[in-house]
């Protein structure tokens, strides 16, 4: 009896009936309903409905019948084994199609299987490519033809628009950018920019609905990093057609600031790109200079300013523009002047396009109407003693229309690029310190194959000492930096001092194969390769605790006993006295048969 029931069970499964009776030895029957097609096998050529809706005797994809034996979009499948025929491209919206544009092309807004390219659920991703002007550009040629209306009209430019077929695109800004979008099409269109949500058109950041078939244009400055969405839509229900969408992400102009102004050795200013990664094309900017009532507009060249780079814009009346400098026709002085940085040609009247501005002097020229320096223009620099002193940006608080005087601080900068090659500078021949009368032969400006134009402190002659000595405004700098190269021992010395006692505090001196830094009445030495260039930075100078940190080639110089500079370090040589501020800077050699070179000397 049990064997008979087992046979009955196997027979019902094979026939896939809807009722199965199976009983065990106890005589009780279990009843199980089996759905039609439950025993179907995809790829056997038999259509096991309703699980399968086609079976073309294989489990491949893209032939109309999928690997799961489901009809693929754009196909109609009939018979057993199934024969699948394309319907996409027949100008008729068939079952399973979301669009129909009469062709089997991809990347035209409607795929080869008649599915919309760019939906709310799956926006089409735009890919940026770097352009020659430093911007990132994404461009797509597509169409809204063949259907694809995903939402109703919504407010745009004072009217409800966007009831036609639409396509949605996405892009990612990795950094803040000045963004522009342009839509050119053969139909009355609408263009929207959204953030975070691709199809919440009621929360569009920007929207354009120009009349007729005119181009739609959107722009935004300083757009934050993030994911954004673009909706290309027909303005009315019947509006559709081909279009070209161009999205341009440019480095924000707000990242470029006036970095430094120089009204003595080189009339002009440095501008700097403070962005982390992107480049700015200078042709998008312009500068303007004022000297009393005179105005000097300066256009800038078609040239990229990379992230972190600066460029000088100087009067062409002065000699020796460095490789990165731009010359123009203007004039200004340390006693009075103003510099403007603008988006496009500077508007000297209203100042609406002024991105950055600074003015200085008791008789500082007025800034454009509506702009001001708060609380007033910065103090003029005394050109009689401060030939190497400029004003440099230290903060970024001010902005149009109120620029801050506190954004600026004094900087002493001995830059060899300011002098013609072969010039002898810093010559001092009379007694000027407590050591007595020393013939200082000065230094020469020479060309170095690695560093370019540099200061070279030459052999000292029989007296030994020679060097470069410069007066600076009385400063309590928090940072001092320079680059140097030594050839031999007892050379490459750096001293800080007062106006009358320049050799008050020794910072460093080369001693053959090493450079020695002084602290705590002692010293610490770091090995160097003679002739190679090195960078020294004195950071976090504390004039109350009278300490500083020494960085050599980017690394902190430390020693258990000599890591801090205490009060007596500012009186290393007691017979020279102490200093309460830096009023002079000296570089030089203390031997008659060796030389050293310096560049990029700064105190700020």
HURASUL-V207481 format. One record per backbone hydrogen bond with DSSP energy under -0.5 kcal/mol. CO is the residue of the C=O (numbers start at 1). NH is the residue of the N-H. E is the energy in kcal/mol with one decimal. If there is no record, write none. Layout:
co->[CO & CO]
nh->[NH & NH]
e->[E & E]
This chain:
co->[1 & 2 & 3 & 4 & 5 & 6 & 7 & 8 & 9 & 10 & 11 & 12 & 12 & 13 & 20 & 20 & 22 & 24 & 28 & 30 & 30 & 32 & 35 & 37 & 41 & 46 & 47 & 48 & 48 & 55 & 55 & 64 & 66 & 69 & 69 & 70 & 72 & 74 & 74 & 76 & 78 & 82 & 83 & 85 & 87 & 92 & 94 & 109 & 111 & 114 & 114 & 115 & 116 & 118 & 122 & 122 & 124 & 126 & 129 & 131 & 134 & 135 & 136 & 137 & 138 & 140 & 140 & 142 & 144 & 146 & 148 & 148 & 154 & 156 & 159 & 159 & 161 & 165 & 167 & 168 & 169 & 170 & 171 & 172 & 173 & 177 & 177 & 178 & 179 & 180 & 181 & 182 & 182 & 183 & 184 & 187 & 188 & 190 & 191 & 192 & 193 & 193 & 194 & 195 & 196 & 199 & 200 & 201 & 206 & 208 & 211 & 212 & 216 & 218 & 220 & 223 & 226 & 227 & 228 & 229 & 230 & 230 & 231 & 231 & 232 & 233 & 234 & 235 & 235 & 236 & 238 & 239 & 241 & 242 & 243 & 244 & 245 & 246 & 247 & 248 & 248 & 249 & 250 & 252 & 253 & 255 & 255 & 257 & 257 & 259 & 260 & 261 & 262 & 263 & 267 & 268 & 269 & 270 & 270 & 271 & 272 & 272 & 273 & 279 & 280 & 280 & 281 & 282 & 284 & 285 & 286 & 287 & 288 & 289 & 290 & 291 & 294 & 296 & 298 & 301 & 303 & 304 & 305 & 306 & 309 & 311 & 312 & 312 & 313 & 314 & 315 & 322 & 326 & 328 & 328 & 334 & 335 & 336 & 337 & 338 & 339 & 340 & 341 & 341 & 342 & 342 & 346 & 347 & 349 & 351 & 353 & 353 & 356 & 358 & 359 & 360 & 361 & 368 & 372 & 372 & 374 & 374 & 378 & 381 & 382 & 382 & 386 & 387 & 388 & 390 & 391 & 392 & 399 & 401 & 401 & 402 & 403 & 404 & 405 & 407 & 407 & 409 & 411 & 411 & 412 & 413 & 414 & 414 & 415 & 416 & 420 & 423 & 423 & 425 & 428 & 432 & 433 & 436 & 438 & 439 & 440 & 442 & 443 & 444 & 444 & 445 & 446 & 446 & 448 & 452 & 454 & 455 & 455 & 456 & 456 & 457 & 461 & 463 & 464 & 466 & 468 & 470 & 475 & 478 & 479 & 480 & 481 & 482 & 483 & 484 & 485 & 486 & 487 & 488 & 490 & 491 & 493 & 494 & 494 & 495 & 496 & 496 & 497 & 497 & 501 & 502 & 504 & 505 & 507 & 508 & 509 & 510 & 510 & 511 & 513 & 514 & 515 & 516 & 517 & 519 & 522 & 524 & 526 & 528 & 529 & 534 & 535 & 536 & 537 & 537 & 538 & 539 & 541 & 542 & 542 & 547 & 549 & 549 & 550 & 551 & 551 & 552 & 555 & 556 & 559 & 564 & 566 & 566 & 567 & 568 & 569 & 570 & 572 & 573 & 574 & 581 & 582 & 583 & 584 & 585 & 586 & 587 & 588 & 589 & 591 & 592 & 595 & 596 & 597 & 598 & 599 & 601 & 602 & 603]
nh->[5 & 6 & 7 & 8 & 9 & 10 & 11 & 12 & 13 & 14 & 15 & 16 & 17 & 16 & 22 & 32 & 30 & 27 & 24 & 22 & 32 & 20 & 38 & 40 & 44 & 48 & 49 & 51 & 52 & 81 & 82 & 72 & 69 & 53 & 54 & 66 & 75 & 87 & 88 & 85 & 83 & 84 & 78 & 76 & 90 & 94 & 97 & 117 & 114 & 98 & 99 & 111 & 118 & 168 & 118 & 119 & 170 & 128 & 137 & 134 & 279 & 131 & 249 & 129 & 247 & 142 & 245 & 243 & 147 & 100 & 150 & 166 & 161 & 159 & 156 & 161 & 154 & 234 & 232 & 124 & 230 & 126 & 228 & 174 & 226 & 179 & 223 & 250 & 220 & 248 & 218 & 184 & 246 & 216 & 244 & 189 & 235 & 233 & 208 & 231 & 205 & 206 & 229 & 197 & 198 & 201 & 203 & 204 & 193 & 191 & 214 & 189 & 183 & 181 & 179 & 177 & 173 & 196 & 171 & 194 & 169 & 232 & 192 & 233 & 167 & 190 & 164 & 162 & 163 & 239 & 240 & 165 & 144 & 186 & 142 & 184 & 140 & 182 & 138 & 180 & 250 & 136 & 178 & 255 & 256 & 257 & 274 & 259 & 272 & 393 & 270 & 391 & 268 & 334 & 315 & 262 & 313 & 259 & 260 & 311 & 257 & 274 & 308 & 251 & 282 & 305 & 284 & 285 & 344 & 300 & 342 & 298 & 340 & 296 & 338 & 294 & 291 & 289 & 287 & 303 & 282 & 306 & 280 & 309 & 273 & 271 & 314 & 326 & 269 & 328 & 318 & 325 & 314 & 316 & 330 & 381 & 363 & 333 & 360 & 290 & 358 & 288 & 355 & 356 & 286 & 344 & 348 & 351 & 369 & 354 & 343 & 355 & 341 & 339 & 378 & 337 & 364 & 371 & 374 & 403 & 405 & 406 & 361 & 383 & 385 & 386 & 389 & 265 & 413 & 411 & 261 & 409 & 402 & 372 & 403 & 399 & 374 & 407 & 408 & 394 & 395 & 392 & 390 & 413 & 603 & 415 & 416 & 601 & 418 & 419 & 423 & 425 & 445 & 443 & 440 & 502 & 436 & 432 & 440 & 441 & 428 & 458 & 425 & 446 & 456 & 422 & 448 & 454 & 452 & 448 & 446 & 457 & 598 & 444 & 458 & 596 & 464 & 465 & 591 & 589 & 587 & 585 & 582 & 541 & 604 & 538 & 602 & 536 & 599 & 534 & 597 & 531 & 595 & 512 & 590 & 510 & 588 & 507 & 508 & 586 & 504 & 505 & 583 & 584 & 498 & 504 & 573 & 496 & 518 & 494 & 516 & 490 & 491 & 513 & 528 & 511 & 526 & 509 & 524 & 522 & 519 & 517 & 515 & 530 & 532 & 484 & 553 & 482 & 539 & 551 & 480 & 549 & 543 & 546 & 547 & 542 & 539 & 551 & 557 & 537 & 553 & 555 & 552 & 558 & 563 & 566 & 569 & 570 & 570 & 571 & 572 & 579 & 574 & 576 & 577 & 583 & 475 & 472 & 497 & 470 & 495 & 468 & 493 & 466 & 460 & 461 & 487 & 457 & 485 & 455 & 483 & 414 & 481 & 412]
e->[-1.8 & -2.0 & -2.2 & -2.2 & -2.1 & -2.0 & -2.3 & -1.9 & -1.6 & -2.0 & -1.5 & -0.7 & -1.5 & -0.8 & -0.5 & -1.6 & -3.1 & -1.8 & -1.3 & -1.6 & -0.5 & -1.4 & -1.7 & -2.0 & -1.6 & -0.9 & -1.4 & -0.5 & -2.6 & -0.6 & -3.3 & -2.9 & -1.9 & -2.1 & -1.0 & -2.9 & -1.6 & -3.9 & -1.8 & -2.7 & -3.2 & -0.5 & -2.1 & -2.4 & -1.4 & -1.1 & -2.1 & -2.1 & -2.0 & -2.4 & -1.4 & -2.9 & -0.8 & -1.5 & -0.6 & -1.6 & -2.2 & -0.5 & -2.8 & -1.8 & -0.5 & -3.0 & -3.1 & -2.0 & -3.1 & -0.5 & -2.7 & -2.7 & -0.7 & -1.9 & -0.6 & -1.8 & -2.8 & -1.4 & -3.3 & -0.5 & -2.3 & -1.2 & -2.8 & -2.3 & -2.6 & -3.2 & -2.9 & -0.7 & -1.9 & -0.7 & -3.0 & -2.9 & -2.6 & -3.0 & -2.4 & -0.5 & -2.5 & -2.3 & -2.8 & -0.8 & -2.7 & -2.5 & -2.6 & -1.9 & -2.7 & -1.4 & -2.9 & -2.2 & -0.5 & -1.8 & -2.4 & -1.3 & -2.4 & -2.3 & -1.8 & -0.5 & -2.8 & -2.9 & -3.0 & -1.9 & -3.1 & -1.3 & -2.1 & -3.0 & -2.7 & -0.6 & -1.9 & -0.6 & -2.4 & -2.5 & -2.6 & -1.6 & -1.2 & -1.6 & -0.5 & -0.7 & -2.3 & -2.0 & -2.4 & -2.5 & -2.3 & -2.3 & -2.8 & -2.2 & -0.6 & -2.6 & -3.2 & -1.9 & -1.8 & -0.5 & -3.0 & -0.6 & -2.6 & -2.9 & -2.9 & -1.6 & -1.9 & -0.7 & -2.5 & -2.7 & -3.5 & -2.8 & -1.5 & -2.5 & -2.1 & -0.9 & -2.7 & -0.6 & -0.6 & -2.8 & -2.0 & -2.1 & -1.2 & -0.8 & -3.1 & -3.4 & -3.1 & -2.8 & -1.4 & -2.3 & -1.8 & -2.1 & -2.9 & -1.6 & -3.3 & -0.6 & -2.1 & -2.2 & -2.6 & -2.6 & -0.6 & -3.8 & -2.0 & -2.1 & -1.5 & -2.0 & -2.9 & -2.9 & -0.9 & -1.4 & -0.6 & -1.7 & -2.5 & -2.2 & -1.9 & -2.0 & -2.9 & -1.8 & -1.7 & -1.0 & -1.0 & -0.9 & -2.5 & -1.5 & -2.7 & -0.5 & -2.7 & -2.7 & -2.0 & -1.7 & -1.3 & -2.3 & -0.5 & -3.0 & -2.8 & -0.6 & -2.7 & -0.9 & -1.1 & -2.2 & -1.9 & -0.5 & -3.3 & -2.7 & -2.3 & -2.6 & -1.6 & -1.9 & -0.6 & -2.4 & -3.4 & -1.2 & -1.6 & -3.4 & -1.5 & -3.3 & -3.0 & -0.5 & -2.1 & -1.0 & -0.6 & -1.5 & -2.1 & -1.7 & -1.9 & -0.6 & -2.0 & -2.1 & -2.1 & -0.5 & -1.9 & -0.6 & -0.9 & -0.7 & -0.7 & -0.6 & -1.9 & -0.7 & -3.2 & -3.9 & -0.6 & -2.9 & -2.3 & -4.0 & -2.3 & -0.5 & -2.5 & -2.5 & -0.7 & -1.5 & -1.2 & -1.4 & -0.5 & -2.4 & -2.1 & -2.1 & -3.3 & -1.5 & -2.6 & -3.5 & -2.9 & -2.8 & -1.9 & -2.3 & -2.8 & -1.6 & -1.0 & -0.6 & -2.7 & -3.0 & -1.9 & -3.3 & -0.9 & -2.4 & -0.9 & -2.8 & -3.0 & -1.5 & -1.9 & -1.2 & -0.8 & -2.6 & -1.4 & -1.8 & -2.8 & -1.4 & -1.1 & -0.5 & -2.6 & -3.0 & -2.5 & -1.5 & -2.4 & -2.9 & -1.6 & -2.9 & -2.6 & -0.6 & -2.3 & -2.2 & -3.3 & -2.0 & -0.8 & -2.9 & -1.9 & -2.4 & -0.7 & -1.5 & -1.3 & -3.0 & -2.5 & -0.5 & -3.2 & -2.4 & -0.5 & -1.9 & -3.0 & -0.7 & -0.8 & -0.6 & -1.9 & -0.6 & -1.3 & -1.5 & -0.9 & -0.6 & -0.7 & -2.9 & -1.4 & -0.5 & -2.5 & -2.4 & -1.7 & -2.2 & -2.8 & -3.4 & -2.8 & -1.5 & -0.9 & -0.7 & -1.7 & -3.1 & -2.1 & -2.9 & -2.5 & -1.6 & -2.6 & -2.5]
